[in-house]
Amino acid sequence: MEQIVINFIFGAFLVVMGWVLKVVWDAIVSLQVKDNERKDQVHNLSMLVVGDYVKQEKFDTFAHMISDKLDRIEKSLNFELGARNRPD
């Protein structure tokens, strides 16, 4: 009689452990699928970002325009300050 109870308890324990392992395995597979979807989304996003960078030539042209504009402003300010500081 005792052996039947031990076998029943051991069998029930194995059934519960099998169910727990199946639940864990299903969760892992689900996470792997979601991870692959996220990888695809990140890859697509990175492809979009790469196309939006400013080209070096355009940046150099823009920087040169800003530099020229700042030089003109500086000359104008120097002229104004020089005119104010001159004695009449």
C-alpha positions, 0 to 999 in steps of 0.5 A: 500500500505504501508503494502505491501512495509513493508512486502516486505522489511521484507521478503527480509531482512529475505531471506538475513539473512537466506542466511547469516546464511546458509553460516556461518553454512556451513563454521562451518561444513567445519571447523569441518570436517577439524579439525577432519582431523587435529586431526587424523593427529596429533594423527598419528604423535604422535604415530610415535614419541612415538616409536622413544624414546631412551630406558633407558637401551640404554641411560645408556649404552651410557652414561657409554661409554662416561664417560669412554672415557672422563676419559681416555682422562682426564688421558691421558691429565694429563699424558701429562701435568705431563710429560711436567712439570717435570724437566729434 
